[in-house]
């Protein structure tokens, strides 16, 4: 049932993207979403768990093609602390980054990023796709839905 919901959401989302053209990189919303992405992943790279947690919406859904679905913000932060902190850093691939407005909700960010394993600094890092749905609530931006695909 959950996979049907996910597929329906993705179908609706991707269908609506055709109606809302990608924002120009010099638009205010594009710059705002990019700034929040960079803020989150600066915290991710520096193991600033408090900042990361504050950027997740309470109704978070994180879909990972290898790790499955996470809907508990506290458990996700614990997992990041155990498995990521000090071991992995993320680099955004700015070329091809798409940001689309979702009127009345926020924005969707679609792009590629690379993860670098500090324990294997010479290992090749292939770009992996991500989709982040940003929700604007009371003038604050939150990550509400995240899809991370490493098996492109």
N, CA, C and O atoms as a GROMACS GRO file, in nm:
protein
  608
    1UNK      N    1   0.082  -0.119   0.000
    1UNK     CA    2   0.000   0.000   0.000
    1UNK      C    3   0.087   0.126   0.000
    1UNK      O    4   0.058   0.223  -0.069
    2UNK      N    5   0.196   0.122   0.080
    2UNK     CA    6   0.283   0.238   0.090
    2UNK      C    7   0.349   0.267  -0.045
    2UNK      O    8   0.363   0.383  -0.083
    3UNK      N    9   0.389   0.162  -0.118
    3UNK     CA   10   0.454   0.184  -0.247
    3UNK      C   11   0.356   0.242  -0.348
    3UNK      O   12   0.396   0.319  -0.436
    4UNK      N   13   0.230   0.207  -0.338
    4UNK     CA   14   0.128   0.265  -0.427
    4UNK      C   15   0.116   0.414  -0.398
    4UNK      O   16   0.106   0.495  -0.491
    5UNK      N   17   0.117   0.452  -0.270
    5UNK     CA   18   0.110   0.593  -0.233
    5UNK      C   19   0.232   0.668  -0.285
    5UNK      O   20   0.219   0.778  -0.339
    6UNK      N   21   0.349   0.610  -0.269
    6UNK     CA   22   0.472   0.674  -0.316
    6UNK      C   23   0.466   0.694  -0.467
    6UNK      O   24   0.495   0.803  -0.516
    7UNK      N   25   0.427   0.590  -0.539
    7UNK     CA   26   0.419   0.602  -0.685
    7UNK      C   27   0.317   0.706  -0.728
    7UNK      O   28   0.341   0.779  -0.824
    8UNK      N   29   0.205   0.713  -0.659
    8UNK     CA   30   0.103   0.812  -0.691
    8UNK      C   31   0.155   0.953  -0.666
    8UNK      O   32   0.134   1.043  -0.747
    9UNK      N   33   0.222   0.972  -0.553
    9UNK     CA   34   0.279   1.103  -0.521
    9UNK      C   35   0.382   1.142  -0.627
    9UNK      O   36   0.380   1.255  -0.676
   10UNK      N   37   0.471   1.050  -0.662
   10UNK     CA   38   0.572   1.081  -0.764
   10UNK      C   39   0.509   1.111  -0.899
   10UNK      O   40   0.552   1.203  -0.968
   11UNK      N   41   0.407   1.035  -0.937
   11UNK     CA   42   0.338   1.058  -1.063
   11UNK      C   43   0.275   1.197  -1.065
   11UNK      O   44   0.288   1.270  -1.162
   12UNK      N   45   0.206   1.231  -0.958
   12UNK     CA   46   0.144   1.364  -0.950
   12UNK      C   47   0.249   1.474  -0.949
   12UNK      O   48   0.233   1.576  -1.016
   13UNK      N   49   0.356   1.453  -0.874
   13UNK     CA   50   0.462   1.551  -0.867
   13UNK      C   51   0.528   1.572  -1.002
   13UNK      O   52   0.543   1.685  -1.047
   14UNK      N   53   0.566   1.464  -1.066
   14UNK     CA   54   0.633   1.475  -1.195
   14UNK      C   55   0.540   1.531  -1.301
   14UNK      O   56   0.584   1.606  -1.389
   15UNK      N   57   0.413   1.497  -1.294
   15UNK     CA   58   0.316   1.553  -1.388
   15UNK      C   59   0.298   1.702  -1.368
   15UNK      O   60   0.282   1.776  -1.466
   16UNK      N   61   0.302   1.747  -1.244
   16UNK     CA   62   0.284   1.889  -1.218
   16UNK      C   63   0.408   1.970  -1.253
   16UNK      O   64   0.398   2.090  -1.276
   17UNK      N   65   0.524   1.906  -1.259
   17UNK     CA   66   0.645   1.979  -1.293
   17UNK      C   67   0.639   2.034  -1.435
   17UNK      O   68   0.698   2.138  -1.464
   18UNK      N   69   0.569   1.966  -1.522
   18UNK     CA   70   0.554   2.016  -1.657
   18UNK      C   71   0.476   2.145  -1.661
   18UNK      O   72   0.493   2.226  -1.753
   19UNK      N   73   0.390   2.166  -1.563
   19UNK     CA   74   0.310   2.288  -1.556
   19UNK      C   75   0.389   2.404  -1.497
   19UNK      O   76   0.363   2.520  -1.530
   20UNK      N   77   0.483   2.374  -1.412
   20UNK     CA   78   0.564   2.476  -1.347
   20UNK      C   79   0.707   2.464  -1.395
   20UNK      O   80   0.778   2.371  -1.356
   21UNK      N   81   0.747   2.556  -1.479
   21UNK     CA   82   0.881   2.550  -1.535
   21UNK      C   83   0.986   2.563  -1.425
   21UNK      O   84   0.962   2.622  -1.320
   22UNK      N   85   1.101   2.505  -1.454
   22UNK     CA   86   1.212   2.516  -1.361
   22UNK      C   87   1.244   2.663  -1.338
   22UNK      O   88   1.238   2.743  -1.431
   23UNK      N   89   1.276   2.696  -1.216
   23UNK     CA   90   1.309   2.834  -1.182
   23UNK      C   91   1.447   2.870  -1.235
   23UNK      O   92   1.537   2.786  -1.241
   24UNK      N   93   1.463   2.994  -1.274
   24UNK     CA   94   1.593   3.043  -1.318
   24UNK      C   95   1.686   3.052  -1.197
   24UNK      O   96   1.642   3.087  -1.087
   25UNK      N   97   1.814   3.019  -1.215
   25UNK     CA   98   1.908   3.023  -1.103
   25UNK      C   99   1.919   3.159  -1.034
   25UNK      O  100   1.963   3.166  -0.919
   26UNK      N  101   1.880   3.266  -1.103
   26UNK     CA  102   1.888   3.397  -1.039
   26UNK      C  103   1.757   3.438  -0.971
   26UNK      O  104   1.747   3.549  -0.919
   27UNK      N  105   1.656   3.349  -0.971
   27UNK     CA  106   1.530   3.382  -0.904
   27UNK      C  107   1.546   3.371  -0.752
   27UNK      O  108   1.630   3.295  -0.704
   28UNK      N  109   1.467   3.446  -0.680
   28UNK     CA  110   1.476   3.446  -0.534
   28UNK      C  111   1.448   3.308  -0.474
   28UNK      O  112   1.518   3.264  -0.383
   29UNK      N  113   1.346   3.239  -0.526
   29UNK     CA  114   1.311   3.108  -0.471
   29UNK      C  115   1.423   3.007  -0.496
   29UNK      O  116   1.457   2.929  -0.407
   30UNK      N  117   1.480   3.009  -0.615
   30UNK     CA  118   1.592   2.919  -0.646
   30UNK      C  119   1.706   2.943  -0.547
   30UNK      O  120   1.760   2.849  -0.488
   31UNK      N  121   1.742   3.070  -0.529
   31UNK     CA  122   1.851   3.105  -0.437
   31UNK      C  123   1.819   3.063  -0.294
   31UNK      O  124   1.906   3.016  -0.221
   32UNK      N  125   1.693   3.080  -0.254
   32UNK     CA  126   1.650   3.044  -0.118
   32UNK      C  127   1.663   2.894  -0.095
   32UNK      O  128   1.720   2.851   0.006
   33UNK      N  129   1.609   2.815  -0.188
   33UNK     CA  130   1.615   2.669  -0.172
   33UNK      C  131   1.760   2.621  -0.176
   33UNK      O  132   1.800   2.537  -0.096
   34UNK      N  133   1.839   2.673  -0.268
   34UNK     CA  134   1.980   2.636  -0.276
   34UNK      C  135   2.052   2.670  -0.145
   34UNK      O  136   2.133   2.591  -0.096
   35UNK      N  137   2.024   2.786  -0.090
   35UNK     CA  138   2.087   2.826   0.037
   35UNK      C  139   2.050   2.729   0.149
   35UNK      O  140   2.134   2.696   0.233
   36UNK      N  141   1.925   2.684   0.151
   36UNK     CA  142   1.884   2.588   0.254
   36UNK      C  143   1.949   2.451   0.232
   36UNK      O  144   1.988   2.384   0.328
   37UNK      N  145   1.961   2.410   0.107
   37UNK     CA  146   2.031   2.285   0.076
   37UNK      C  147   2.174   2.293   0.127
   37UNK      O  148   2.222   2.202   0.195
   38UNK      N  149   2.242   2.402   0.094
   38UNK     CA  150   2.382   2.417   0.136
   38UNK      C  151   2.395   2.426   0.288
   38UNK      O  152   2.491   2.373   0.345
   39UNK      N  153   2.300   2.492   0.353
   39UNK     CA  154   2.301   2.500   0.500
   39UNK      C  155   2.286   2.360   0.562
   39UNK      O  156   2.360   2.323   0.653
   40UNK      N  157   2.189   2.285   0.510
   40UNK     CA  158   2.167   2.150   0.564
   40UNK      C  159   2.292   2.064   0.547
   40UNK      O  160   2.336   1.998   0.641
   41UNK      N  161   2.349   2.065   0.426
   41UNK     CA  162   2.461   1.975   0.402
   41UNK      C  163   2.593   2.025   0.462
   41UNK      O  164   2.685   1.946   0.480
   42UNK      N  165   2.603   2.152   0.492
   42UNK     CA  166   2.716   2.200   0.573
   42UNK      C  167   2.705   2.136   0.711
   42UNK      O  168   2.803   2.087   0.766
   43UNK      N  169   2.583   2.137   0.767
   43UNK     CA  170   2.560   2.073   0.897
   43UNK      C  171   2.585   1.922   0.888
   43UNK      O  172   2.643   1.864   0.980
   44UNK      N  173   2.543   1.861   0.779
   44UNK     CA  174   2.564   1.717   0.755
   44UNK      C  175   2.714   1.686   0.754
   44UNK      O  176   2.760   1.593   0.820
   45UNK      N  177   2.790   1.765   0.678
   45UNK     CA  178   2.933   1.742   0.664
   45UNK      C  179   3.009   1.767   0.795
   45UNK      O  180   3.113   1.707   0.819
   46UNK      N  181   2.955   1.857   0.879
   46UNK     CA  182   3.021   1.893   1.004
   46UNK      C  183   2.961   1.821   1.125
   46UNK      O  184   2.998   1.848   1.239
   47UNK      N  185   2.868   1.730   1.100
   47UNK     CA  186   2.803   1.652   1.206
   47UNK      C  187   2.729   1.741   1.305
   47UNK      O  188   2.730   1.715   1.426
   48UNK      N  189   2.666   1.846   1.255
   48UNK     CA  190   2.584   1.936   1.336
   48UNK      C  191   2.441   1.881   1.336
   48UNK      O  192   2.356   1.923   1.258
   49UNK      N  193   2.417   1.787   1.425
   49UNK     CA  194   2.290   1.715   1.428
   49UNK      C  195   2.173   1.805   1.466
   49UNK      O  196   2.060   1.783   1.420
   50UNK      N  197   2.197   1.904   1.548
   50UNK     CA  198   2.089   1.994   1.590
   50UNK      C  199   2.036   2.073   1.471
   50UNK      O  200   1.914   2.083   1.452
   51UNK      N  201   2.125   2.128   1.391
   51UNK     CA  202   2.082   2.202   1.272
   51UNK      C  203   2.008   2.110   1.176
   51UNK      O  204   1.904   2.148   1.122
   52UNK      N  205   2.060   1.990   1.156
   52UNK     CA  206   1.993   1.895   1.067
   52UNK      C  207   1.852   1.866   1.116
   52UNK      O  208   1.756   1.873   1.039
   53UNK      N  209   1.839   1.835   1.243
   53UNK     CA  210   1.707   1.802   1.300
   53UNK      C  211   1.610   1.918   1.286
   53UNK      O  212   1.492   1.898   1.259
   54UNK      N  213   1.659   2.039   1.306
   54UNK     CA  214   1.573   2.157   1.296
   54UNK      C  215   1.525   2.184   1.154
   54UNK      O  216   1.428   2.256   1.133
   55UNK      N  217   1.593   2.126   1.056
   55UNK     CA  218   1.554   2.148   0.916
   55UNK      C  219   1.459   2.041   0.865
   55UNK      O  220   1.405   2.054   0.755
   56UNK      N  221   1.438   1.936   0.943
   56UNK     CA  222   1.342   1.832   0.905
   56UNK      C  223   1.203   1.872   0.954
   56UNK      O  224   1.188   1.921   1.066
   57UNK      N  225   1.103   1.850   0.871
   57UNK     CA  226   0.964   1.872   0.911
   57UNK      C  227   0.924   1.759   1.006
   57UNK      O  228   0.976   1.648   0.997
   58UNK      N  229   0.831   1.788   1.095
   58UNK     CA  230   0.784   1.685   1.189
   58UNK      C  231   0.721   1.566   1.116
   58UNK      O  232   0.725   1.453   1.165
   59UNK      N  233   0.665   1.592   0.999
   59UNK     CA  234   0.598   1.488   0.919
   59UNK      C  235   0.692   1.434   0.810
   59UNK      O  236   0.649   1.405   0.699
   60UNK      N  237   0.819   1.422   0.844
   60UNK     CA  238   0.923   1.381   0.750
   60UNK      C  239   0.899   1.241   0.694
   60UNK      O  240   0.858   1.150   0.765
   61UNK      N  241   0.927   1.227   0.564
   61UNK     CA  242   0.936   1.096   0.500
   61UNK      C  243   1.065   1.096   0.420
   61UNK      O  244   1.084   1.178   0.329
   62UNK      N  245   1.155   1.004   0.453
   62UNK     CA  246   1.284   0.991   0.385
   62UNK      C  247   1.288   0.854   0.320
   62UNK      O  248   1.287   0.752   0.388
   63UNK      N  249   1.295   0.854   0.188
   63UNK     CA  250   1.298   0.730   0.110
   63UNK      C  251   1.439   0.710   0.058
   63UNK      O  252   1.494   0.797  -0.010
   64UNK      N  253   1.498   0.595   0.088
   64UNK     CA  254   1.634   0.565   0.044
   64UNK      C  255   1.631   0.431  -0.027
   64UNK      O  256   1.580   0.333   0.026
   65UNK      N  257   1.686   0.427  -0.148
   65UNK     CA  258   1.678   0.304  -0.227
   65UNK      C  259   1.753   0.187  -0.165
   65UNK      O  260   1.731   0.072  -0.204
   66UNK      N  261   1.842   0.212  -0.071
   66UNK     CA  262   1.911   0.102  -0.005
   66UNK      C  263   1.866   0.085   0.140
   66UNK      O  264   1.864  -0.027   0.191
   67UNK      N  265   1.830   0.194   0.206
   67UNK     CA  266   1.795   0.188   0.348
   67UNK      C  267   1.647   0.182   0.377
   67UNK      O  268   1.608   0.158   0.491
   68UNK      N  269   1.563   0.205   0.276
   68UNK     CA  270   1.418   0.198   0.297
   68UNK      C  271   1.359   0.331   0.340
   68UNK      O  272   1.416   0.437   0.314
   69UNK      N  273   1.245   0.323   0.404
   69UNK     CA  274   1.169   0.440   0.446
   69UNK      C  275   1.196   0.474   0.592
   69UNK      O  276   1.195   0.386   0.679
   70UNK      N  277   1.220   0.603   0.618
   70UNK     CA  278   1.232   0.653   0.755
   70UNK      C  279   1.127   0.762   0.774
   70UNK      O  280   1.118   0.855   0.693
   71UNK      N  281   1.050   0.751   0.880
   71UNK     CA  282   0.950   0.854   0.909
   71UNK      C  283   0.968   0.913   1.048
   71UNK      O  284   0.891   1.000   1.089
   72UNK      N  285   1.067   0.866   1.121
   72UNK     CA  286   1.092   0.915   1.255
   72UNK      C  287   1.217   1.002   1.254
   72UNK      O  288   1.328   0.952   1.233
   73UNK      N  289   1.198   1.130   1.276
   73UNK     CA  290   1.307   1.227   1.271
   73UNK      C  291   1.419   1.191   1.369
   73UNK      O  292   1.536   1.196   1.334
   74UNK      N  293   1.383   1.154   1.491
   74UNK     CA  294   1.485   1.122   1.592
   74UNK      C  295   1.566   0.998   1.553
   74UNK      O  296   1.688   0.995   1.572
   75UNK      N  297   1.499   0.898   1.499
   75UNK     CA  298   1.570   0.777   1.456
   75UNK      C  299   1.662   0.807   1.338
   75UNK      O  300   1.772   0.752   1.328
   76UNK      N  301   1.618   0.894   1.248
   76UNK     CA  302   1.701   0.932   1.134
   76UNK      C  303   1.827   1.003   1.182
   76UNK      O  304   1.937   0.974   1.134
   77UNK      N  305   1.812   1.094   1.276
   77UNK     CA  306   1.928   1.165   1.330
   77UNK      C  307   2.023   1.068   1.399
   77UNK      O  308   2.145   1.079   1.384
   78UNK      N  309   1.970   0.972   1.475
   78UNK     CA  310   2.056   0.872   1.540
   78UNK      C  311   2.131   0.789   1.436
   78UNK      O  312   2.248   0.756   1.455
   79UNK      N  313   2.064   0.756   1.327
   79UNK     CA  314   2.127   0.679   1.220
   79UNK      C  315   2.239   0.760   1.155
   79UNK      O  316   2.346   0.706   1.126
   80UNK      N  317   2.214   0.888   1.132
   80UNK     CA  318   2.318   0.975   1.075
   80UNK      C  319   2.437   0.983   1.170
   80UNK      O  320   2.552   0.976   1.128
   81UNK      N  321   2.408   0.998   1.298
   81UNK     CA  322   2.515   1.006   1.398
   81UNK      C  323   2.600   0.878   1.398
   81UNK      O  324   2.722   0.885   1.406
   82UNK      N  325   2.534   0.763   1.390
   82UNK     CA  326   2.605   0.635   1.396
   82UNK      C  327   2.678   0.600   1.267
   82UNK      O  328   2.789   0.546   1.270
   83UNK      N  329   2.617   0.632   1.153
   83UNK     CA  330   2.668   0.581   1.026
   83UNK      C  331   2.737   0.684   0.936
   83UNK      O  332   2.812   0.647   0.847
   84UNK      N  333   2.711   0.812   0.960
   84UNK     CA  334   2.758   0.915   0.868
   84UNK      C  335   2.863   1.008   0.931
   84UNK      O  336   2.966   1.036   0.870
   85UNK      N  337   2.835   1.054   1.051
   85UNK     CA  338   2.918   1.156   1.116
   85UNK      C  339   3.066   1.120   1.115
   85UNK      O  340   3.108   1.015   1.164
   86UNK      N  341   3.144   1.211   1.058
   86UNK     CA  342   3.287   1.193   1.054
   86UNK      C  343   3.336   1.094   0.951
   86UNK      O  344   3.457   1.075   0.934
   87UNK      N  345   3.244   1.029   0.881
   87UNK     CA  346   3.282   0.926   0.785
   87UNK      C  347   3.256   0.965   0.640
   87UNK      O  348   3.329   0.926   0.549
   88UNK      N  349   3.151   1.045   0.619
   88UNK     CA  350   3.105   1.076   0.483
   88UNK      C  351   3.078   1.225   0.471
   88UNK      O  352   3.028   1.288   0.564
   89UNK      N  353   3.112   1.281   0.355
   89UNK     CA  354   3.074   1.419   0.325
   89UNK      C  355   2.998   1.420   0.193
   89UNK      O  356   3.013   1.330   0.109
   90UNK      N  357   2.916   1.522   0.176
   90UNK     CA  358   2.833   1.535   0.056
   90UNK      C  359   2.875   1.659  -0.022
   90UNK      O  360   2.906   1.764   0.036
   91UNK      N  361   2.877   1.644  -0.155
   91UNK     CA  362   2.909   1.754  -0.247
   91UNK      C  363   2.795   1.765  -0.347
   91UNK      O  364   2.763   1.668  -0.415
   92UNK      N  365   2.735   1.881  -0.358
   92UNK     CA  366   2.628   1.905  -0.454
   92UNK      C  367   2.688   1.920  -0.594
   92UNK      O  368   2.789   1.988  -0.612
   93UNK      N  369   2.625   1.856  -0.692
   93UNK     CA  370   2.661   1.876  -0.832
   93UNK      C  371   2.568   1.987  -0.882
   93UNK      O  372   2.450   1.962  -0.909
   94UNK      N  373   2.620   2.108  -0.894
   94UNK     CA  374   2.534   2.223  -0.925
   94UNK      C  375   2.483   2.222  -1.069
   94UNK      O  376   2.376   2.275  -1.098
   95UNK      N  377   2.559   2.161  -1.160
   95UNK     CA  378   2.515   2.153  -1.298
   95UNK      C  379   2.391   2.065  -1.304
   95UNK      O  380   2.391   1.954  -1.252
   96UNK      N  381   2.288   2.114  -1.368
   96UNK     CA  382   2.166   2.035  -1.385
   96UNK      C  383   2.070   2.041  -1.267
   96UNK      O  384   1.966   1.975  -1.270
   97UNK      N  385   2.103   2.116  -1.163
   97UNK     CA  386   2.013   2.128  -1.049
   97UNK      C  387   1.883   2.195  -1.093
   97UNK      O  388   1.885   2.298  -1.160
   98UNK      N  389   1.771   2.134  -1.055
   98UNK     CA  390   1.640   2.190  -1.087
   98UNK      C  391   1.567   2.224  -0.959
   98UNK      O  392   1.568   2.148  -0.862
   99UNK      N  393   1.504   2.340  -0.960
   99UNK     CA  394   1.418   2.379  -0.849
   99UNK      C  395   1.288   2.429  -0.910
   99UNK      O  396   1.287   2.516  -0.996
  100UNK      N  397   1.178   2.372  -0.862
  100UNK     CA  398   1.045   2.405  -0.912
  100UNK      C  399   0.959   2.452  -0.795
  100UNK      O  400   0.964   2.394  -0.686
  101UNK      N  401   0.882   2.554  -0.818
  101UNK     CA  402   0.790   2.601  -0.715
  101UNK      C  403   0.670   2.507  -0.704
  101UNK      O  404   0.621   2.456  -0.805
  102UNK      N  405   0.625   2.485  -0.583
  102UNK     CA  406   0.499   2.417  -0.558
  102UNK      C  407   0.411   2.521  -0.491
  102UNK      O  408   0.420   2.541  -0.369
  103UNK      N  409   0.326   2.589  -0.568
  103UNK     CA  410   0.245   2.699  -0.513
  103UNK      C  411   0.165   2.656  -0.390
  103UNK      O  412   0.102   2.551  -0.388
  104UNK      N  413   0.169   2.740  -0.288
  104UNK     CA  414   0.096   2.712  -0.166
  104UNK      C  415   0.162   2.611  -0.075
  104UNK      O  416   0.109   2.580   0.032
  105UNK      N  417   0.277   2.558  -0.115
  105UNK     CA  418   0.345   2.457  -0.033
  105UNK      C  419   0.493   2.491  -0.013
  105UNK      O  420   0.539   2.503   0.100
  106UNK      N  421   0.565   2.506  -0.123
  106UNK     CA  422   0.709   2.529  -0.114
  106UNK      C  423   0.776   2.506  -0.247
  106UNK      O  424   0.749   2.577  -0.344
  107UNK      N  425   0.865   2.408  -0.251
  107UNK     CA  426   0.941   2.383  -0.372
  107UNK      C  427   0.991   2.239  -0.374
  107UNK      O  428   1.000   2.173  -0.270
  108UNK      N  429   1.025   2.194  -0.494
  108UNK     CA  430   1.089   2.064  -0.509
  108UNK      C  431   1.226   2.089  -0.572
  108UNK      O  432   1.240   2.165  -0.668
  109UNK      N  433   1.326   2.022  -0.517
  109UNK     CA  434   1.464   2.032  -0.565
  109UNK      C  435   1.503   1.895  -0.618
  109UNK      O  436   1.488   1.793  -0.550
  110UNK      N  437   1.553   1.893  -0.742
  110UNK     CA  438   1.591   1.768  -0.807
  110UNK      C  439   1.734   1.784  -0.858
  110UNK      O  440   1.766   1.882  -0.926
  111UNK      N  441   1.818   1.689  -0.825
  111UNK     CA  442   1.955   1.702  -0.872
  111UNK      C  443   2.039   1.579  -0.843
  111UNK      O  444   1.988   1.471  -0.814
  112UNK      N  445   2.167   1.602  -0.852
  112UNK     CA  446   2.265   1.498  -0.824
  112UNK      C  447   2.362   1.549  -0.718
  112UNK      O  448   2.389   1.669  -0.708
  113UNK      N  449   2.414   1.456  -0.640
  113UNK     CA  450   2.519   1.489  -0.546
  113UNK      C  451   2.614   1.371  -0.535
  113UNK      O  452   2.582   1.259  -0.576
  114UNK      N  453   2.730   1.399  -0.480
  114UNK     CA  454   2.831   1.295  -0.460
  114UNK      C  455   2.860   1.283  -0.311
  114UNK      O  456   2.859   1.382  -0.238
  115UNK      N  457   2.884   1.162  -0.268
  115UNK     CA  458   2.923   1.139  -0.130
  115UNK      C  459   3.066   1.086  -0.129
  115UNK      O  460   3.102   0.997  -0.206
  116UNK      N  461   3.147   1.143  -0.041
  116UNK     CA  462   3.288   1.105  -0.031
  116UNK      C  463   3.312   1.036   0.103
  116UNK      O  464   3.278   1.089   0.209
  117UNK      N  465   3.370   0.918   0.096
  117UNK     CA  466   3.399   0.839   0.214
  117UNK      C  467   3.536   0.880   0.267
  117UNK      O  468   3.638   0.859   0.200
  118UNK      N  469   3.539   0.939   0.384
  118UNK     CA  470   3.666   0.984   0.442
  118UNK      C  471   3.760   0.868   0.473
  118UNK      O  472   3.881   0.886   0.480
  119UNK      N  473   3.703   0.750   0.492
  119UNK     CA  474   3.785   0.633   0.522
  119UNK      C  475   3.849   0.575   0.396
  119UNK      O  476   3.944   0.497   0.404
  120UNK      N  477   3.796   0.615   0.280
  120UNK     CA  478   3.852   0.574   0.151
  120UNK      C  479   3.862   0.698   0.062
  120UNK      O  480   3.787   0.710  -0.035
  121UNK      N  481   3.953   0.791   0.094
  121UNK     CA  482   3.958   0.920   0.025
  121UNK      C  483   3.984   0.912  -0.125
  121UNK      O  484   3.949   1.005  -0.198
  122UNK      N  485   4.044   0.804  -0.172
  122UNK     CA  486   4.073   0.792  -0.315
  122UNK      C  487   3.963   0.718  -0.392
  122UNK      O  488   3.972   0.702  -0.513
  123UNK      N  489   3.860   0.674  -0.322
  123UNK     CA  490   3.751   0.601  -0.387
  123UNK      C  491   3.673   0.694  -0.479
  123UNK      O  492   3.647   0.810  -0.447
  124UNK      N  493   3.636   0.641  -0.594
  124UNK     CA  494   3.557   0.716  -0.691
  124UNK      C  495   3.416   0.736  -0.638
  124UNK      O  496   3.354   0.642  -0.588
  125UNK      N  497   3.365   0.857  -0.648
  125UNK     CA  498   3.228   0.887  -0.604
  125UNK      C  499   3.143   0.919  -0.726
  125UNK      O  500   3.163   1.020  -0.792
  126UNK      N  501   3.048   0.831  -0.753
  126UNK     CA  502   2.957   0.853  -0.866
  126UNK      C  503   2.842   0.941  -0.820
  126UNK      O  504   2.793   0.926  -0.708
  127UNK      N  505   2.798   1.033  -0.905
  127UNK     CA  506   2.682   1.115  -0.868
  127UNK      C  507   2.558   1.028  -0.848
  127UNK      O  508   2.534   0.933  -0.922
  128UNK      N  509   2.480   1.062  -0.748
  128UNK     CA  510   2.354   0.993  -0.724
  128UNK      C  511   2.240   1.096  -0.720
  128UNK      O  512   2.260   1.211  -0.679
  129UNK      N  513   2.123   1.052  -0.763
  129UNK     CA  514   2.008   1.141  -0.776
  129UNK      C  515   1.939   1.161  -0.641
  129UNK      O  516   1.936   1.072  -0.557
  130UNK      N  517   1.884   1.281  -0.624
  130UNK     CA  518   1.803   1.308  -0.507
  130UNK      C  519   1.686   1.399  -0.545
  130UNK      O  520   1.693   1.474  -0.642
  131UNK      N  521   1.581   1.389  -0.467
  131UNK     CA  522   1.465   1.477  -0.478
  131UNK      C  523   1.432   1.520  -0.336
  131UNK      O  524   1.413   1.436  -0.248
  132UNK      N  525   1.425   1.650  -0.314
  132UNK     CA  526   1.386   1.701  -0.183
  132UNK      C  527   1.265   1.791  -0.201
  132UNK      O  528   1.266   1.882  -0.285
  133UNK      N  529   1.163   1.766  -0.123
  133UNK     CA  530   1.046   1.853  -0.123
  133UNK      C  531   1.058   1.942  -0.001
  133UNK      O  532   1.061   1.895   0.113
  134UNK      N  533   1.066   2.071  -0.027
  134UNK     CA  534   1.080   2.171   0.077
  134UNK      C  535   0.944   2.232   0.107
  134UNK      O  536   0.872   2.274   0.017
  135UNK      N  537   0.910   2.236   0.234
  135UNK     CA  538   0.782   2.294   0.277
  135UNK      C  539   0.810   2.425   0.350
  135UNK      O  540   0.891   2.431   0.442
  136UNK      N  541   0.740   2.530   0.306
  136UNK     CA  542   0.752   2.659   0.373
  136UNK      C  543   0.635   2.672   0.469
  136UNK      O  544   0.518   2.668   0.428
  137UNK      N  545   0.668   2.688   0.596
  137UNK     CA  546   0.566   2.694   0.700
  137UNK      C  547   0.604   2.805   0.798
  137UNK      O  548   0.711   2.801   0.858
  138UNK      N  549   0.516   2.902   0.813
  138UNK     CA  550   0.540   3.016   0.902
  138UNK      C  551   0.676   3.081   0.872
  138UNK      O  552   0.755   3.107   0.963
  139UNK      N  553   0.700   3.107   0.744
  139UNK     CA  554   0.823   3.171   0.696
  139UNK      C  555   0.951   3.093   0.724
  139UNK      O  556   1.060   3.150   0.722
  140UNK      N  557   0.939   2.964   0.750
  140UNK     CA  558   1.055   2.879   0.772
  140UNK      C  559   1.048   2.762   0.674
  140UNK      O  560   0.940   2.710   0.646
  141UNK      N  561   1.164   2.720   0.623
  141UNK     CA  562   1.170   2.611   0.526
  141UNK      C  563   1.211   2.481   0.595
  141UNK      O  564   1.303   2.479   0.677
  142UNK      N  565   1.141   2.373   0.559
  142UNK     CA  566   1.169   2.241   0.614
  142UNK      C  567   1.180   2.138   0.502
  142UNK      O  568   1.114   2.151   0.398
  143UNK      N  569   1.262   2.038   0.523
  143UNK     CA  570   1.267   1.924   0.433
  143UNK      C  571   1.153   1.831   0.476
  143UNK      O  572   1.154   1.778   0.587
  144UNK      N  573   1.055   1.810   0.388
  144UNK     CA  574   0.941   1.727   0.427
  144UNK      C  575   0.943   1.589   0.363
  144UNK      O  576   0.903   1.490   0.426
  145UNK      N  577   0.989   1.580   0.240
  145UNK     CA  578   1.000   1.453   0.170
  145UNK      C  579   1.137   1.450   0.102
  145UNK      O  580   1.176   1.545   0.035
  146UNK      N  581   1.207   1.340   0.121
  146UNK     CA  582   1.340   1.326   0.061
  146UNK      C  583   1.346   1.189  -0.005
  146UNK      O  584   1.309   1.088   0.055
  147UNK      N  585   1.394   1.187  -0.128
  147UNK     CA  586   1.416   1.062  -0.199
  147UNK      C  587   1.563   1.059  -0.238
  147UNK      O  588   1.611   1.149  -0.306
  148UNK      N  589   1.633   0.956  -0.196
  148UNK     CA  590   1.776   0.944  -0.223
  148UNK      C  591   1.800   0.814  -0.298
  148UNK      O  592   1.772   0.704  -0.249
  149UNK      N  593   1.853   0.828  -0.420
  149UNK     CA  594   1.872   0.713  -0.508
  149UNK      C  595   2.021   0.697  -0.541
  149UNK      O  596   2.079   0.779  -0.612
  150UNK      N  597   2.080   0.592  -0.489
  150UNK     CA  598   2.223   0.569  -0.512
  150UNK      C  599   2.249   0.464  -0.619
  150UNK      O  600   2.362   0.450  -0.666
  151UNK      N  601   2.148   0.391  -0.657
  151UNK     CA  602   2.164   0.288  -0.761
  151UNK      C  603   2.107   0.340  -0.892
  151UNK      O  604   2.010   0.284  -0.944
  152UNK      N  605   2.166   0.446  -0.944
  152UNK     CA  606   2.115   0.510  -1.068
  152UNK      C  607   2.132   0.419  -1.187
  152UNK      O  608   2.095   0.455  -1.298
   0.00000   0.00000   0.00000
